């Protein structure tokens, strides 16, 4: 009877050691998992900073885009005015030539 009790006691001790070993493994795994959290939090903070920086850059680029669009519109107005000026110059030259021609004809009629 004593042997059976000793055997059962040894089996129980082995079971306890196995259980302790398994629990130690689980605890180690949990510690590893928990040790990653601060690193992940740092990464999240860094990514949030990058997002904020990118948002600022986007806002600046939008302002640049508006400035470029305004410059383009201004350049288009200038170009349109230059074309209009060129048209009126040509028209003025044509009218001046017509006036000169009429003066010449008039001079010929009055002299002749």
C-alpha angles and dihedrals in degrees: 000000000000090000092053091050090049091048091049089047091051092047090049091050091049090049090050091050091049090049091048090049092050092046090048089053092049091047091050091050091050091049090052091049091048092048089062093059097077090048090051091048089053090050091050091050091049092048091049089052090050090049090051091049091049091049089053090049090049090051090050091047090051089053090048089050091052090049091050092048090050090049090050091050090049091048090049090052090049091049091049091049091048091052090048091049091049090050092052091046090054091044090049091050091049092049092046089052090049091050091049090049092051091047089051092050090046091050090050091050094047093047097041 
